[in-house]
Structure formats: C-alpha cells, structure tokens
Amino acid sequence: MPRRVRIRDGATLVVRALGFAAEAHRTQFRKDRETPAINHPIRLLQLLVDVGGVTDPLVLAAAALHDVLEDCEVGFPELEARFGTEVAGVVFELSDPPHLDKTAMRAWAVETAPRLSLPARLVKLADKAVNLNDLIDWPPAGWSDARKASYFDWSADVVAGIRGTHGALELAFDGAYARRPVL
Ligand code: ZN
C-alpha cells in the first residue's frame, strides 16, 4: 500500500525537502571541494523553475532530494516516511545502485534512462545540464580535458535515451554540452 504523507501544499513539500537535503548534505562539498553540496540541488530547482517552467512539487521535491540516497546516510524507508512513496520513488529511480564500479554505473545509467518516469526524466535532464556547466565553471581538481570530455559524452548518451521529454530542458542540456572541451 503506497504511503501517503499528508503535506498541506506544494510549497511546504518543497521547502521541507530542501531543508532535509541541506541537513543530510551538511558536511559535504561538490567535486571542486569548495562548493557546498546543497548548492547543487538548489541549482537544479532554479533550472527546472526558471528555464523549464516546472512547478510540479513532486518534481521539485525529488530534485531537492535527488542525491540523498546515493550520498548520505539516508535510507528509502526514512525518505518514504517523511515525503511519501511518490517522492521517495522518484529519488530511488535517480539513485545509482550501490556496488557498481564506474564503468558499470555509466552503462547502467544509459540503459535505464529510457525507462525513467516523467518526473525522474525532468530531474535527470536538469541534473545533467547543471553537472556539465559545473565541470566547466568549477572544475574538479585534477580532471584533465579528456576526463571531462568523457563525462560530457556519457551524459549525452544518457540524455539521448530521454529526448522528447521537455524541449527547454533539452535545449539547456545542449547548451551545456556545447561547452565540451575540444580535444
Ligand atoms: Zn545531481
């Protein structure tokens, strides 16, 4: 039986999700080791709202929470209890299965992208666009252009599987991809 959490309205849900994500990511940083991890989900929300015109609280809450299962000491049951089955389910779709090495994880992401739900696709598109821009604007220490380019190409493979989902977000991704280092 899906768990229905009673949250009064969409804004409440999104604010609670962001607050929970901020707490969960409290001590973490982005790959550049300077940017607080919570900046990343906030940038996804900005892109979804400002560029994508997305206002569905389910999508925005899932975007706020999209890394907490993967990167924090948070389990699915806790997420489900706090935010309900729908939100937790989308976050689960967006989380890499544990114990895959990098190559297997990348292959898994490409293979499973076409089966993502619509809310998960929207978050995925925003995530990929933001990640590519971040790689250029705040490059992680020690990443060569070749390593960045390989990340760009993998992201394009993932997005290829979900094209036709949302024109403006796909355009945002394409704009980010255009910044791929030329080797
Ligand atoms: Zn992300």
Backbone and ligand atoms as CSV (ligand in chain L), in Angstrom:
chain,resi,resn,atom,element,x,y,z
A,1,MET,N,N,0.862,-1.203,0.000
A,1,MET,CA,C,0.000,0.000,0.000
A,1,MET,C,C,0.889,1.240,0.000
A,2,PRO,N,N,0.807,2.071,-1.039
A,2,PRO,CA,C,1.672,3.253,-1.049
A,2,PRO,C,C,1.390,4.143,0.152
A,3,ARG,N,N,2.426,4.677,0.679
A,3,ARG,CA,C,2.273,5.534,1.850
A,3,ARG,C,C,1.970,6.957,1.398
A,4,ARG,N,N,0.872,7.479,1.871
A,4,ARG,CA,C,0.504,8.856,1.527
A,4,ARG,C,C,0.836,9.739,2.708
A,5,VAL,N,N,1.771,10.628,2.491
A,5,VAL,CA,C,2.113,11.547,3.561
A,5,VAL,C,C,1.303,12.808,3.334
A,6,ARG,N,N,0.659,13.271,4.356
A,6,ARG,CA,C,-0.173,14.456,4.213
A,6,ARG,C,C,0.676,15.693,4.376
A,7,ILE,N,N,0.955,16.362,3.289
A,7,ILE,CA,C,1.680,17.621,3.375
A,7,ILE,C,C,0.755,18.666,2.778
A,8,ARG,N,N,0.589,19.760,3.493
A,8,ARG,CA,C,-0.504,20.687,3.192
A,8,ARG,C,C,-0.490,21.198,1.762
A,9,ASP,N,N,0.646,21.595,1.274
A,9,ASP,CA,C,0.663,22.114,-0.091
A,9,ASP,C,C,2.041,21.941,-0.702
A,10,GLY,N,N,2.129,22.297,-1.972
A,10,GLY,CA,C,3.360,22.056,-2.711
A,10,GLY,C,C,4.543,22.801,-2.160
A,11,ALA,N,N,4.336,24.064,-1.800
A,11,ALA,CA,C,5.464,24.857,-1.291
A,11,ALA,C,C,6.005,24.237,-0.011
A,12,THR,N,N,5.100,23.761,0.824
A,12,THR,CA,C,5.535,23.125,2.072
A,12,THR,C,C,6.399,21.900,1.772
A,13,LEU,N,N,5.937,21.100,0.832
A,13,LEU,CA,C,6.687,19.897,0.466
A,13,LEU,C,C,8.101,20.257,-0.013
A,14,VAL,N,N,8.184,21.241,-0.899
A,14,VAL,CA,C,9.474,21.589,-1.490
A,14,VAL,C,C,10.412,22.175,-0.428
A,15,VAL,N,N,9.878,23.024,0.422
A,15,VAL,CA,C,10.711,23.627,1.470
A,15,VAL,C,C,11.193,22.552,2.446
A,16,ARG,N,N,10.305,21.633,2.797
A,16,ARG,CA,C,10.730,20.550,3.698
A,16,ARG,C,C,11.793,19.672,3.044
A,17,ALA,N,N,11.624,19.420,1.759
A,17,ALA,CA,C,12.601,18.587,1.046
A,17,ALA,C,C,13.965,19.282,1.020
A,18,LEU,N,N,13.954,20.582,0.749
A,18,LEU,CA,C,15.225,21.322,0.719
A,18,LEU,C,C,15.875,21.363,2.097
A,19,GLY,N,N,15.066,21.571,3.105
A,19,GLY,CA,C,15.595,21.594,4.479
A,19,GLY,C,C,16.204,20.259,4.856
A,20,PHE,N,N,15.516,19.189,4.492
A,20,PHE,CA,C,16.036,17.853,4.792
A,20,PHE,C,C,17.333,17.590,4.023
A,21,ALA,N,N,17.362,18.000,2.741
A,21,ALA,CA,C,18.569,17.796,1.926
A,21,ALA,C,C,19.740,18.600,2.495
A,22,ALA,N,N,19.471,19.838,2.929
A,22,ALA,CA,C,20.536,20.675,3.489
A,22,ALA,C,C,21.152,19.992,4.716
A,23,GLU,N,N,20.289,19.439,5.546
A,23,GLU,CA,C,20.767,18.743,6.746
A,23,GLU,C,C,21.569,17.492,6.353
A,24,ALA,N,N,21.041,16.729,5.405
A,24,ALA,CA,C,21.693,15.469,5.005
A,24,ALA,C,C,23.056,15.720,4.356
A,25,HIS,N,N,23.175,16.808,3.585
A,25,HIS,CA,C,24.433,17.099,2.876
A,25,HIS,C,C,25.344,18.033,3.684
A,26,ARG,N,N,24.973,18.294,4.923
A,26,ARG,CA,C,25.579,19.346,5.742
A,26,ARG,C,C,27.097,19.445,5.668
A,27,THR,N,N,27.773,18.298,5.694
A,27,THR,CA,C,29.233,18.337,5.773
A,27,THR,C,C,29.898,18.068,4.419
A,28,GLN,N,N,29.104,18.041,3.344
A,28,GLN,CA,C,29.656,17.617,2.047
A,28,GLN,C,C,29.900,18.792,1.102
A,29,PHE,N,N,30.827,18.543,0.185
A,29,PHE,CA,C,31.151,19.543,-0.834
A,29,PHE,C,C,31.027,18.924,-2.218
A,30,ARG,N,N,30.952,19.796,-3.234
A,30,ARG,CA,C,30.938,19.341,-4.619
A,30,ARG,C,C,32.347,18.874,-5.005
A,31,LYS,N,N,32.434,18.388,-6.246
A,31,LYS,CA,C,33.712,17.831,-6.706
A,31,LYS,C,C,34.850,18.853,-6.696
A,32,ASP,N,N,34.511,20.165,-6.755
A,32,ASP,CA,C,35.576,21.176,-6.712
A,32,ASP,C,C,36.115,21.363,-5.292
A,33,ARG,N,N,35.480,20.708,-4.319
A,33,ARG,CA,C,35.866,20.715,-2.904
A,33,ARG,C,C,35.691,22.078,-2.235
A,34,GLU,N,N,35.005,22.981,-2.899
A,34,GLU,CA,C,34.768,24.308,-2.311
A,34,GLU,C,C,33.280,24.630,-2.196
A,35,THR,N,N,32.516,24.158,-3.175
A,35,THR,CA,C,31.098,24.497,-3.221
A,35,THR,C,C,30.313,23.558,-2.312
A,36,PRO,N,N,29.510,24.089,-1.400
A,36,PRO,CA,C,28.690,23.222,-0.552
A,36,PRO,C,C,27.780,22.329,-1.399
A,37,ALA,N,N,27.654,21.078,-1.009
A,37,ALA,CA,C,26.887,20.110,-1.810
A,37,ALA,C,C,25.451,20.574,-2.057
A,38,ILE,N,N,24.866,21.271,-1.112
A,38,ILE,CA,C,23.456,21.658,-1.254
A,38,ILE,C,C,23.255,22.655,-2.392
A,39,ASN,N,N,24.325,23.376,-2.788
A,39,ASN,CA,C,24.177,24.284,-3.936
A,39,ASN,C,C,23.704,23.534,-5.179
A,40,HIS,N,N,24.102,22.271,-5.282
A,40,HIS,CA,C,23.778,21.503,-6.488
A,40,HIS,C,C,22.267,21.267,-6.646
A,41,PRO,N,N,21.593,20.674,-5.657
A,41,PRO,CA,C,20.133,20.556,-5.819
A,41,PRO,C,C,19.435,21.901,-5.977
A,42,ILE,N,N,19.943,22.929,-5.339
A,42,ILE,CA,C,19.311,24.249,-5.496
A,42,ILE,C,C,19.437,24.725,-6.943
A,43,ARG,N,N,20.571,24.470,-7.557
A,43,ARG,CA,C,20.728,24.858,-8.969
A,43,ARG,C,C,19.767,24.073,-9.876
A,44,LEU,N,N,19.534,22.806,-9.518
A,44,LEU,CA,C,18.556,22.033,-10.293
A,44,LEU,C,C,17.177,22.669,-10.193
A,45,LEU,N,N,16.797,23.062,-8.976
A,45,LEU,CA,C,15.490,23.698,-8.789
A,45,LEU,C,C,15.394,24.973,-9.616
A,46,GLN,N,N,16.463,25.762,-9.599
A,46,GLN,CA,C,16.454,27.014,-10.374
A,46,GLN,C,C,16.254,26.731,-11.857
A,47,LEU,N,N,16.980,25.758,-12.365
A,47,LEU,CA,C,16.869,25.440,-13.792
A,47,LEU,C,C,15.467,24.921,-14.124
A,48,LEU,N,N,14.979,24.017,-13.290
A,48,LEU,CA,C,13.645,23.454,-13.542
A,48,LEU,C,C,12.579,24.543,-13.552
A,49,VAL,N,N,12.667,25.465,-12.586
A,49,VAL,CA,C,11.644,26.506,-12.461
A,49,VAL,C,C,11.853,27.608,-13.497
A,50,ASP,N,N,13.065,28.153,-13.542
A,50,ASP,CA,C,13.311,29.355,-14.363
A,50,ASP,C,C,13.392,29.040,-15.849
A,51,VAL,N,N,14.008,27.953,-16.198
A,51,VAL,CA,C,14.171,27.610,-17.620
A,51,VAL,C,C,13.080,26.638,-18.063
A,52,GLY,N,N,12.798,25.667,-17.212
A,52,GLY,CA,C,11.844,24.633,-17.600
A,52,GLY,C,C,10.393,24.995,-17.330
A,53,GLY,N,N,10.159,26.019,-16.490
A,53,GLY,CA,C,8.775,26.340,-16.139
A,53,GLY,C,C,8.092,25.221,-15.363
A,54,VAL,N,N,8.896,24.366,-14.734
A,54,VAL,CA,C,8.336,23.230,-13.994
A,54,VAL,C,C,7.907,23.703,-12.608
A,55,THR,N,N,6.652,23.440,-12.257
A,55,THR,CA,C,6.171,23.863,-10.940
A,55,THR,C,C,5.592,22.691,-10.141
A,56,ASP,N,N,5.639,21.499,-10.704
A,56,ASP,CA,C,5.094,20.328,-10.008
A,56,ASP,C,C,5.919,20.069,-8.745
A,57,PRO,N,N,5.281,20.167,-7.572
A,57,PRO,CA,C,6.022,19.985,-6.316
A,57,PRO,C,C,6.696,18.615,-6.210
A,58,LEU,N,N,6.099,17.600,-6.826
A,58,LEU,CA,C,6.719,16.268,-6.807
A,58,LEU,C,C,8.092,16.308,-7.479
A,59,VAL,N,N,8.154,16.961,-8.639
A,59,VAL,CA,C,9.423,17.051,-9.376
A,59,VAL,C,C,10.435,17.882,-8.580
A,60,LEU,N,N,9.987,19.005,-8.045
A,60,LEU,CA,C,10.905,19.900,-7.339
A,60,LEU,C,C,11.399,19.262,-6.040
A,61,ALA,N,N,10.518,18.582,-5.339
A,61,ALA,CA,C,10.950,17.913,-4.103
A,61,ALA,C,C,11.944,16.799,-4.436
A,62,ALA,N,N,11.668,16.049,-5.494
A,62,ALA,CA,C,12.584,14.966,-5.886
A,62,ALA,C,C,13.934,15.543,-6.310
A,63,ALA,N,N,13.908,16.705,-6.986
A,63,ALA,CA,C,15.171,17.349,-7.376
A,63,ALA,C,C,15.961,17.761,-6.132
A,64,ALA,N,N,15.258,18.307,-5.151
A,64,ALA,CA,C,15.927,18.727,-3.913
A,64,ALA,C,C,16.604,17.538,-3.236
A,65,LEU,N,N,15.964,16.385,-3.349
A,65,LEU,CA,C,16.415,15.202,-2.596
A,65,LEU,C,C,17.215,14.214,-3.442
A,66,HIS,N,N,17.508,14.559,-4.714
A,66,HIS,CA,C,17.919,13.506,-5.652
A,66,HIS,C,C,19.239,12.813,-5.305
A,67,ASP,N,N,20.065,13.430,-4.473
A,67,ASP,CA,C,21.343,12.783,-4.132
A,67,ASP,C,C,21.382,12.206,-2.716
A,68,VAL,N,N,20.308,12.324,-1.950
A,68,VAL,CA,C,20.442,11.937,-0.536
A,68,VAL,C,C,20.541,10.417,-0.330
A,69,LEU,N,N,19.911,9.627,-1.203
A,69,LEU,CA,C,20.044,8.175,-1.027
A,69,LEU,C,C,21.448,7.727,-1.416
A,70,GLU,N,N,21.957,8.366,-2.480
A,70,GLU,CA,C,23.262,7.981,-3.013
A,70,GLU,C,C,24.410,8.449,-2.110
A,71,ASP,N,N,24.310,9.657,-1.605
A,71,ASP,CA,C,25.478,10.291,-0.968
A,71,ASP,C,C,25.378,10.467,0.548
A,72,CYS,N,N,24.234,10.194,1.134
A,72,CYS,CA,C,24.062,10.487,2.564
A,72,CYS,C,C,23.609,9.229,3.309
A,73,GLU,N,N,23.647,9.330,4.610
A,73,GLU,CA,C,23.204,8.209,5.440
A,73,GLU,C,C,21.683,8.237,5.574
A,74,VAL,N,N,21.012,8.199,4.445
A,74,VAL,CA,C,19.554,8.235,4.441
A,74,VAL,C,C,19.080,7.024,3.660
A,75,GLY,N,N,18.113,6.290,4.200
A,75,GLY,CA,C,17.585,5.124,3.502
A,75,GLY,C,C,16.213,5.408,2.915
A,76,PHE,N,N,15.810,4.521,1.997
A,76,PHE,CA,C,14.499,4.686,1.356
A,76,PHE,C,C,13.354,4.765,2.370
A,77,PRO,N,N,13.341,3.898,3.413
A,77,PRO,CA,C,12.217,3.953,4.358
A,77,PRO,C,C,12.072,5.321,5.034
A,78,GLU,N,N,13.189,5.938,5.358
A,78,GLU,CA,C,13.109,7.252,6.007
A,78,GLU,C,C,12.522,8.292,5.036
A,79,LEU,N,N,13.006,8.226,3.800
A,79,LEU,CA,C,12.519,9.175,2.791
A,79,LEU,C,C,11.016,8.977,2.555
A,80,GLU,N,N,10.610,7.721,2.489
A,80,GLU,CA,C,9.210,7.396,2.256
A,80,GLU,C,C,8.342,7.869,3.426
A,81,ALA,N,N,8.854,7.678,4.637
A,81,ALA,CA,C,8.089,8.088,5.814
A,81,ALA,C,C,7.926,9.605,5.863
A,82,ARG,N,N,8.959,10.325,5.437
A,82,ARG,CA,C,8.901,11.788,5.519
A,82,ARG,C,C,8.158,12.417,4.345
A,83,PHE,N,N,8.356,11.857,3.153
A,83,PHE,CA,C,7.868,12.556,1.957
A,83,PHE,C,C,6.874,11.750,1.124
A,84,GLY,N,N,6.609,10.511,1.512
A,84,GLY,CA,C,5.640,9.701,0.784
A,84,GLY,C,C,6.294,8.852,-0.299
A,85,THR,N,N,5.537,7.875,-0.775
A,85,THR,CA,C,6.056,6.895,-1.724
A,85,THR,C,C,6.404,7.509,-3.071
A,86,GLU,N,N,5.593,8.486,-3.494
A,86,GLU,CA,C,5.832,9.062,-4.824
A,86,GLU,C,C,7.181,9.768,-4.900
A,87,VAL,N,N,7.423,10.671,-3.935
A,87,VAL,CA,C,8.686,11.415,-3.932
A,87,VAL,C,C,9.853,10.457,-3.737
A,88,ALA,N,N,9.726,9.579,-2.752
A,88,ALA,CA,C,10.818,8.638,-2.469
A,88,ALA,C,C,11.093,7.756,-3.692
A,89,GLY,N,N,10.029,7.387,-4.404
A,89,GLY,CA,C,10.187,6.530,-5.583
A,89,GLY,C,C,10.978,7.222,-6.685
A,90,VAL,N,N,10.714,8.511,-6.894
A,90,VAL,CA,C,11.450,9.246,-7.931
A,90,VAL,C,C,12.923,9.370,-7.525
A,91,VAL,N,N,13.177,9.656,-6.256
A,91,VAL,CA,C,14.572,9.747,-5.789
A,91,VAL,C,C,15.268,8.400,-5.980
A,92,PHE,N,N,14.546,7.328,-5.686
A,92,PHE,CA,C,15.120,5.999,-5.864
A,92,PHE,C,C,15.489,5.751,-7.328
A,93,GLU,N,N,14.616,6.152,-8.239
A,93,GLU,CA,C,14.903,5.997,-9.680
A,93,GLU,C,C,16.184,6.719,-10.077
A,94,LEU,N,N,16.458,7.822,-9.369
A,94,LEU,CA,C,17.596,8.671,-9.736
A,94,LEU,C,C,18.877,8.279,-9.003
A,95,SER,N,N,18.831,7.232,-8.213
A,95,SER,CA,C,19.996,6.835,-7.410
A,95,SER,C,C,20.696,5.645,-8.050
A,96,ASP,N,N,22.006,5.742,-8.155
A,96,ASP,CA,C,22.767,4.612,-8.700
A,96,ASP,C,C,22.651,3.427,-7.749
A,97,PRO,N,N,22.567,2.212,-8.321
A,97,PRO,CA,C,22.592,1.055,-7.432
A,97,PRO,C,C,23.958,0.976,-6.750
A,98,PRO,N,N,23.989,0.584,-5.495
A,98,PRO,CA,C,25.276,0.508,-4.812
A,98,PRO,C,C,26.146,-0.593,-5.418
A,99,HIS,N,N,27.432,-0.504,-5.180
A,99,HIS,CA,C,28.395,-1.552,-5.532
A,99,HIS,C,C,28.670,-1.702,-7.020
A,100,LEU,N,N,28.271,-0.730,-7.847
A,100,LEU,CA,C,28.689,-0.799,-9.245
A,100,LEU,C,C,29.969,0.017,-9.397
A,101,ASP,N,N,30.917,-0.485,-10.174
A,101,ASP,CA,C,32.089,0.356,-10.437
A,101,ASP,C,C,31.698,1.414,-11.481
A,102,LYS,N,N,32.622,2.342,-11.762
A,102,LYS,CA,C,32.263,3.496,-12.583
A,102,LYS,C,C,31.767,3.083,-13.970
A,103,THR,N,N,32.466,2.132,-14.586
A,103,THR,CA,C,32.079,1.714,-15.941
A,103,THR,C,C,30.693,1.079,-15.931
A,104,ALA,N,N,30.453,0.217,-14.960
A,104,ALA,CA,C,29.153,-0.460,-14.885
A,104,ALA,C,C,28.049,0.539,-14.566
A,105,MET,N,N,28.360,1.516,-13.705
A,105,MET,CA,C,27.368,2.522,-13.340
A,105,MET,C,C,26.981,3.366,-14.562
A,106,ARG,N,N,28.008,3.736,-15.334
A,106,ARG,CA,C,27.716,4.551,-16.526
A,106,ARG,C,C,26.865,3.769,-17.522
A,107,ALA,N,N,27.187,2.502,-17.722
A,107,ALA,CA,C,26.397,1.673,-18.648
A,107,ALA,C,C,24.973,1.513,-18.126
A,108,TRP,N,N,24.860,1.307,-16.839
A,108,TRP,CA,C,23.540,1.147,-16.216
A,108,TRP,C,C,22.681,2.398,-16.448
A,109,ALA,N,N,23.286,3.567,-16.267
A,109,ALA,CA,C,22.536,4.825,-16.398
A,109,ALA,C,C,22.026,5.008,-17.832
A,110,VAL,N,N,22.855,4.667,-18.818
A,110,VAL,CA,C,22.450,4.809,-20.220
A,110,VAL,C,C,21.304,3.837,-20.522
A,111,GLU,N,N,21.463,2.610,-20.030
A,111,GLU,CA,C,20.500,1.553,-20.320
A,111,GLU,C,C,19.136,1.823,-19.694
A,112,THR,N,N,19.137,2.365,-18.485
A,112,THR,CA,C,17.872,2.502,-17.757
A,112,THR,C,C,17.186,3.859,-17.989
A,113,ALA,N,N,17.896,4.833,-18.542
A,113,ALA,CA,C,17.314,6.176,-18.712
A,113,ALA,C,C,15.955,6.148,-19.435
A,114,PRO,N,N,15.825,5.382,-20.540
A,114,PRO,CA,C,14.542,5.414,-21.253
A,114,PRO,C,C,13.370,4.891,-20.426
A,115,ARG,N,N,13.652,4.189,-19.354
A,115,ARG,CA,C,12.555,3.648,-18.539
A,115,ARG,C,C,12.204,4.539,-17.348
A,116,LEU,N,N,12.863,5.665,-17.218
A,116,LEU,CA,C,12.566,6.563,-16.097
A,116,LEU,C,C,11.158,7.147,-16.227
A,117,SER,N,N,10.530,7.396,-15.088
A,117,SER,CA,C,9.234,8.081,-15.072
A,117,SER,C,C,9.416,9.513,-15.562
A,118,LEU,N,N,8.316,10.169,-15.911
A,118,LEU,CA,C,8.417,11.558,-16.374
A,118,LEU,C,C,9.054,12.475,-15.314
A,119,PRO,N,N,8.609,12.433,-14.053
A,119,PRO,CA,C,9.283,13.301,-13.060
A,119,PRO,C,C,10.783,13.029,-12.969
A,120,ALA,N,N,11.166,11.767,-13.010
A,120,ALA,CA,C,12.592,11.428,-12.920
A,120,ALA,C,C,13.349,11.940,-14.150
A,121,ARG,N,N,12.721,11.891,-15.310
A,121,ARG,CA,C,13.380,12.397,-16.529
A,121,ARG,C,C,13.657,13.892,-16.435
A,122,LEU,N,N,12.693,14.619,-15.896
A,122,LEU,CA,C,12.876,16.071,-15.784
A,122,LEU,C,C,14.048,16.384,-14.861
A,123,VAL,N,N,14.109,15.684,-13.739
A,123,VAL,CA,C,15.220,15.911,-12.802
A,123,VAL,C,C,16.538,15.490,-13.455
A,124,LYS,N,N,16.501,14.380,-14.169
A,124,LYS,CA,C,17.718,13.882,-14.827
A,124,LYS,C,C,18.247,14.891,-15.847
A,125,LEU,N,N,17.348,15.458,-16.645
A,125,LEU,CA,C,17.772,16.450,-17.642
A,125,LEU,C,C,18.428,17.650,-16.955
A,126,ALA,N,N,17.787,18.139,-15.895
A,126,ALA,CA,C,18.343,19.288,-15.177
A,126,ALA,C,C,19.687,18.920,-14.544
A,127,ASP,N,N,19.761,17.733,-13.986
A,127,ASP,CA,C,20.989,17.281,-13.330
A,127,ASP,C,C,22.147,17.247,-14.317
A,128,LYS,N,N,21.893,16.688,-15.492
A,128,LYS,CA,C,22.965,16.569,-16.480
A,128,LYS,C,C,23.419,17.945,-16.968
A,129,ALA,N,N,22.457,18.845,-17.208
A,129,ALA,CA,C,22.827,20.193,-17.667
A,129,ALA,C,C,23.660,20.905,-16.599
A,130,VAL,N,N,23.220,20.836,-15.366
A,130,VAL,CA,C,23.943,21.507,-14.274
A,130,VAL,C,C,25.327,20.890,-14.087
A,131,ASN,N,N,25.400,19.578,-14.141
A,131,ASN,CA,C,26.709,18.931,-13.939
A,131,ASN,C,C,27.719,19.329,-15.014
A,132,LEU,N,N,27.266,19.407,-16.268
A,132,LEU,CA,C,28.208,19.783,-17.334
A,132,LEU,C,C,28.673,21.226,-17.152
A,133,ASN,N,N,27.733,22.119,-16.837
A,133,ASN,CA,C,28.145,23.513,-16.612
A,133,ASN,C,C,29.109,23.615,-15.426
A,134,ASP,N,N,28.831,22.851,-14.381
A,134,ASP,CA,C,29.717,22.874,-13.202
A,134,ASP,C,C,31.140,22.413,-13.550
A,135,LEU,N,N,31.218,21.388,-14.405
A,135,LEU,CA,C,32.541,20.855,-14.767
A,135,LEU,C,C,33.408,21.915,-15.442
A,136,ILE,N,N,32.745,22.835,-16.151
A,136,ILE,CA,C,33.487,23.900,-16.829
A,136,ILE,C,C,33.698,25.098,-15.898
A,137,ASP,N,N,32.642,25.469,-15.172
A,137,ASP,CA,C,32.722,26.687,-14.346
A,137,ASP,C,C,33.497,26.484,-13.047
A,138,TRP,N,N,33.353,25.291,-12.450
A,138,TRP,CA,C,34.070,24.990,-11.201
A,138,TRP,C,C,34.714,23.610,-11.333
A,139,PRO,N,N,35.763,23.531,-12.158
A,139,PRO,CA,C,36.321,22.213,-12.473
A,139,PRO,C,C,36.888,21.515,-11.235
A,140,PRO,N,N,36.645,20.219,-11.141
A,140,PRO,CA,C,37.233,19.459,-10.048
A,140,PRO,C,C,38.741,19.423,-10.207
A,141,ALA,N,N,39.443,19.488,-9.092
A,141,ALA,CA,C,40.907,19.465,-9.140
A,141,ALA,C,C,41.377,18.187,-9.813
A,142,GLY,N,N,42.318,18.329,-10.723
A,142,GLY,CA,C,42.953,17.146,-11.297
A,142,GLY,C,C,42.211,16.506,-12.461
A,143,TRP,N,N,41.098,17.062,-12.885
A,143,TRP,CA,C,40.409,16.469,-14.039
A,143,TRP,C,C,41.014,17.011,-15.330
A,144,SER,N,N,41.494,16.124,-16.169
A,144,SER,CA,C,42.015,16.528,-17.473
A,144,SER,C,C,40.846,16.839,-18.408
A,145,ASP,N,N,41.166,17.509,-19.527
A,145,ASP,CA,C,40.119,17.760,-20.522
A,145,ASP,C,C,39.532,16.449,-21.037
A,146,ALA,N,N,40.378,15.435,-21.173
A,146,ALA,CA,C,39.891,14.146,-21.686
A,146,ALA,C,C,38.883,13.531,-20.706
A,147,ARG,N,N,39.170,13.648,-19.436
A,147,ARG,CA,C,38.250,13.095,-18.436
A,147,ARG,C,C,36.925,13.864,-18.449
A,148,LYS,N,N,37.024,15.183,-18.567
A,148,LYS,CA,C,35.795,15.987,-18.655
A,148,LYS,C,C,35.009,15.609,-19.908
A,149,ALA,N,N,35.719,15.486,-21.035
A,149,ALA,CA,C,35.043,15.164,-22.298
A,149,ALA,C,C,34.336,13.816,-22.196
A,150,SER,N,N,34.953,12.878,-21.521
A,150,SER,CA,C,34.340,11.563,-21.378
A,150,SER,C,C,33.056,11.658,-20.535
A,151,TYR,N,N,33.076,12.511,-19.521
A,151,TYR,CA,C,31.867,12.741,-18.714
A,151,TYR,C,C,30.779,13.402,-19.569
A,152,PHE,N,N,31.179,14.365,-20.396
A,152,PHE,CA,C,30.220,15.024,-21.300
A,152,PHE,C,C,29.570,13.993,-22.228
A,153,ASP,N,N,30.389,13.125,-22.801
A,153,ASP,CA,C,29.861,12.175,-23.776
A,153,ASP,C,C,28.936,11.149,-23.129
A,154,TRP,N,N,29.325,10.713,-21.938
A,154,TRP,CA,C,28.440,9.794,-21.216
A,154,TRP,C,C,27.104,10.473,-20.918
A,155,SER,N,N,27.152,11.737,-20.483
A,155,SER,CA,C,25.913,12.468,-20.184
A,155,SER,C,C,25.033,12.569,-21.427
A,156,ALA,N,N,25.668,12.815,-22.573
A,156,ALA,CA,C,24.901,12.908,-23.827
A,156,ALA,C,C,24.247,11.566,-24.156
A,157,ASP,N,N,24.931,10.472,-23.859
A,157,ASP,CA,C,24.348,9.142,-24.100
A,157,ASP,C,C,23.123,8.926,-23.216
A,158,VAL,N,N,23.214,9.367,-21.975
A,158,VAL,CA,C,22.068,9.226,-21.064
A,158,VAL,C,C,20.897,10.052,-21.581
A,159,VAL,N,N,21.185,11.296,-21.938
A,159,VAL,CA,C,20.117,12.209,-22.378
A,159,VAL,C,C,19.505,11.735,-23.693
A,160,ALA,N,N,20.307,11.111,-24.552
A,160,ALA,CA,C,19.768,10.593,-25.817
A,160,ALA,C,C,18.606,9.638,-25.568
A,161,GLY,N,N,18.651,8.947,-24.449
A,161,GLY,CA,C,17.592,7.978,-24.137
A,161,GLY,C,C,16.305,8.606,-23.632
A,162,ILE,N,N,16.334,9.908,-23.323
A,162,ILE,CA,C,15.121,10.546,-22.803
A,162,ILE,C,C,14.733,11.797,-23.600
A,163,ARG,N,N,15.258,11.911,-24.810
A,163,ARG,CA,C,14.878,13.044,-25.667
A,163,ARG,C,C,13.384,13.008,-25.936
A,164,GLY,N,N,12.824,14.212,-26.143
A,164,GLY,CA,C,11.390,14.278,-26.387
A,164,GLY,C,C,10.605,14.449,-25.099
A,165,THR,N,N,11.320,14.669,-23.988
A,165,THR,CA,C,10.648,14.825,-22.694
A,165,THR,C,C,10.273,16.276,-22.442
A,166,HIS,N,N,11.218,17.184,-22.679
A,166,HIS,CA,C,10.985,18.597,-22.339
A,166,HIS,C,C,11.936,19.467,-23.157
A,167,GLY,N,N,11.382,20.189,-24.142
A,167,GLY,CA,C,12.197,20.934,-25.091
A,167,GLY,C,C,13.168,21.908,-24.436
A,168,ALA,N,N,12.675,22.729,-23.514
A,168,ALA,CA,C,13.527,23.779,-22.943
A,168,ALA,C,C,14.660,23.174,-22.106
A,169,LEU,N,N,14.374,22.116,-21.387
A,169,LEU,CA,C,15.436,21.495,-20.580
A,169,LEU,C,C,16.451,20.791,-21.469
A,170,GLU,N,N,15.966,20.211,-22.577
A,170,GLU,CA,C,16.896,19.570,-23.500
A,170,GLU,C,C,17.789,20.617,-24.181
A,171,LEU,N,N,17.199,21.775,-24.450
A,171,LEU,CA,C,17.980,22.878,-25.013
A,171,LEU,C,C,19.040,23.339,-24.003
A,172,ALA,N,N,18.657,23.394,-22.742
A,172,ALA,CA,C,19.612,23.777,-21.687
A,172,ALA,C,C,20.748,22.755,-21.627
A,173,PHE,N,N,20.392,21.479,-21.770
A,173,PHE,CA,C,21.440,20.458,-21.792
A,173,PHE,C,C,22.341,20.654,-23.004
A,174,ASP,N,N,21.736,20.892,-24.167
A,174,ASP,CA,C,22.537,21.056,-25.385
A,174,ASP,C,C,23.482,22.253,-25.260
A,175,GLY,N,N,22.987,23.321,-24.638
A,175,GLY,CA,C,23.830,24.495,-24.413
A,175,GLY,C,C,25.018,24.147,-23.527
A,176,ALA,N,N,24.773,23.342,-22.512
A,176,ALA,CA,C,25.861,22.927,-21.615
A,176,ALA,C,C,26.817,22.006,-22.374
A,177,TYR,N,N,26.262,21.094,-23.167
A,177,TYR,CA,C,27.114,20.135,-23.892
A,177,TYR,C,C,28.026,20.843,-24.891
A,178,ALA,N,N,27.537,21.975,-25.411
A,178,ALA,CA,C,28.343,22.736,-26.386
A,178,ALA,C,C,29.653,23.234,-25.758
A,179,ARG,N,N,29.736,23.206,-24.435
A,179,ARG,CA,C,30.951,23.660,-23.749
A,179,ARG,C,C,31.962,22.510,-23.544
A,180,ARG,N,N,31.699,21.378,-24.134
A,180,ARG,CA,C,32.614,20.238,-24.007
A,180,ARG,C,C,34.028,20.635,-24.425
A,181,PRO,N,N,35.037,20.276,-23.644
A,181,PRO,CA,C,36.404,20.598,-24.059
A,181,PRO,C,C,36.723,19.969,-25.409
A,182,VAL,N,N,37.389,20.739,-26.240
A,182,VAL,CA,C,37.791,20.219,-27.553
A,182,VAL,C,C,39.149,19.550,-27.371
A,183,LEU,N,N,39.215,18.297,-27.758
A,183,LEU,CA,C,40.478,17.560,-27.517
A,183,LEU,C,C,41.392,17.628,-28.727
L,1,ZN,ZN,ZN,22.904,15.590,-9.145
